[in-house]
Amino acid sequence: MKTPMILPWLARKAGISEEMAEALWHKALRHATLKTGWVNTPEYWRIANEKLLELVDEEGNKACRPNLVPMVRVQHRLGEVPFLAWEGMMRAANEARHRLYACGRPAH
């Protein structure tokens, strides 16, 4: 049986794999069949969709991982601060030295 077109989107939104979402879809279909006793009725599809959303939400909560990318970026930026300060200080020293020697070259 074909899976819903929205299944990959649900999987990405919940942070689970598409294979897991497909397994949850089949589980929701089994649940709807047991609940209604019929297949391909509007009530069957409503129950299957509701169960799918419930299962995806539960699985997404189990697989919930903190988003580390922003934290790593902040740490990277904080790590660069001493280097940026040193670079600015060296640039200022070079400009001062350049101005000092460019105005009147000292005699050797």
N, C-alpha and C positions, 0 to 999 in steps of 0.2 A: 504494500500500500504506500502511496506517495505521502510524503510529509508536507505539512503546511509551508507555504513560502516564507512565512514570518519566523519560522523556527531558527534559522541562523542569526537573525537579529535578536531574538529572545536569548539565544545562547551567549552572544557577545555582551548583551546588556547585563546578564546575570553573572558573567565571568566564568562560564563553563564551556566545555568543548561541544562541538556540534554533534559528535557521536553520543555524548551524554544526553543532550537535548533530544536526540532521536530516540534513545532508549526510554526517556521520560515520556515522550509522545506515545510510544507503544504501550507503556504502563497506563497512561491516561485512557487510551482506547480500551484496554482490558477492563479498567474500572468502569468506564461508561457502559460497556457491554453488560457487565454484572449488575450495574445499577438499573438499567432500563430493560434489559432483556432483548432489545432490538438493536439493529444496526442501521445506520443511515437515516435516522429520523432527526428532526430538528432538536429534540430533547437530548438525543444521543450526542450530537455535536456540541451542544451547549455544555453538557456535563464534561465531555472530553476536554474542551477548551478550558473550562474552569479548573479541572484537575491538573491539566498541563501547567497552567499559570501557577497553581499552588506548588506543584512539584519543582518547577524551575526556580521559584522563589526560595523554597527550602534548600535545594541543592546549591543555589547561589550563596545563601547564607553560610552553608557548610564550607564552601570553597572561598569564602571571602578572605582576600589577602589585602593588606594595606598597600596603597599605591606609593611605591618607594621612589618613583621618578622625581617628584617635587622635592622630597627630602634629600636625595642625592644631589640634585642641582644646587640646593642651598648650601650643602656641605662643600661642594666644589667651589662655589663662589666665595665662601668664607675662607677656604684654603688658599684662594688666589689673592686675598687682601694683602698679606705681607709682600708678595711679589709685586703687586701693583704699586704699593707704597714705595718700595725700593726703586722701582722703575721711575716713578715720578721724582724721587729725590735725586737719582742719578741724572735724569734729564735736566733738572733745575741746575745741578752742579755743572754739567757740561755747558749749558747756556751761559751761566755766569762766567765760566772760564773762557768761553768763546768771546763774550763781550769784553772781558778784561784784556785779552790778547789781541782782539780785533781793533780796539781803539788806538792804542799806541803800542806797538810791538816793543817789548823791552830789549834793550841793547844787550848783545852777548859779548 
